[in-house]
């Protein structure tokens, strides 16, 4: 370990709340700190198409255009395919991930 002190600012986001105060607090914290570790935020798909999920608000407010994942095989781990080294880039702000498919 590097023995570098790290202070985490924890912001809880609850998708069941009607108020958007929680996601707005998270966005302020991300802007203030310049970095974030985000876990899963549930999206209720039973709400009307006009509803913007917490995930959507986070992506659009911070203009997080792409989700980039680097996938590599790990030495010593047996898998169906070997020697994998691929970058997956998923666009986040248009189409399916932005709720634009619900616009008329």
C-alpha positions in Angstrom: 0.0 0.0 0.0 1.2 3.5 -0.7 0.3 4.9 2.7 -1.4 7.9 1.2 -4.4 9.2 3.2 -7.6 9.2 1.2 -10.7 10.9 2.5 -13.9 9.7 0.9 -17.0 11.9 0.7 -19.9 9.4 0.8 -23.1 10.5 -0.9 -26.1 8.1 -0.9 -28.5 8.2 -3.8 -31.9 6.6 -3.4 -33.9 6.1 -6.6 -37.1 5.5 -4.6 -37.2 9.2 -3.4 -39.4 11.6 -5.2 -37.0 14.5 -4.5 -33.9 14.8 -6.7 -31.9 16.4 -3.8 -29.8 13.2 -3.5 -28.6 13.1 -7.1 -28.0 16.9 -7.1 -25.8 16.5 -4.0 -23.9 13.7 -5.7 -23.4 15.8 -8.8 -22.1 18.7 -6.6 -19.7 16.3 -4.8 -18.4 15.0 -8.1 -17.8 18.5 -9.4 -16.1 19.5 -6.2 -13.8 16.5 -6.0 -13.3 15.9 -9.7 -13.7 12.2 -9.3 -16.3 9.6 -8.2 -16.6 5.9 -7.5 -20.2 5.0 -8.4 -22.1 1.9 -7.6 -25.3 0.6 -9.1 -28.3 2.9 -9.0 -31.7 1.2 -9.5 -33.9 2.4 -12.3 -37.6 1.9 -12.0 -38.8 1.0 -15.5 -42.5 1.2 -14.5 -42.5 5.0 -14.4 -43.7 7.1 -17.3 -41.3 7.8 -20.2 -41.0 11.4 -19.2 -39.2 10.3 -15.9 -35.5 10.7 -15.9 -33.6 8.1 -13.9 -30.9 9.0 -11.5 -28.4 7.3 -13.9 -29.7 9.4 -16.7 -29.5 12.7 -14.7 -25.9 11.9 -13.7 -24.8 11.1 -17.3 -26.5 14.1 -18.9 -25.7 16.7 -16.2 -22.0 15.7 -16.2 -22.0 15.1 -20.0 -20.5 11.6 -19.6 -20.6 10.8 -23.2 -19.0 7.3 -23.1 -18.6 4.4 -20.8 -15.2 2.9 -21.6 -14.3 -0.6 -20.4 -11.0 -2.4 -21.0 -11.4 -6.2 -21.0 -8.4 -8.4 -20.7 -7.7 -12.1 -20.0 -6.1 -12.7 -16.7 -3.1 -15.1 -16.4 -4.1 -18.3 -14.7 -7.8 -17.8 -15.1 -9.4 -20.4 -17.4 -12.0 -19.1 -19.7 -13.7 -20.1 -23.0 -11.5 -17.6 -24.9 -7.9 -16.8 -24.2 -5.7 -13.8 -25.0 -8.6 -11.3 -24.9 -7.6 -7.6 -25.0 -10.5 -5.4 -26.1 -11.8 -1.9 -25.4 -15.6 -1.6 -25.3 -17.0 1.9 -25.7 -20.7 2.4 -25.0 -22.2 5.8 -26.0 -24.2 7.1 -23.0 -25.9 10.4 -23.9 -28.0 9.5 -27.0 -30.5 6.9 -27.9 -31.2 4.0 -25.6 -29.3 5.3 -22.6 -30.8 8.8 -22.7 -34.5 8.0 -22.9 -34.7 9.6 -26.4 -36.4 6.5 -27.7 -39.5 7.7 -25.9 -39.7 11.0 -27.7 -42.2 11.6 -30.4 
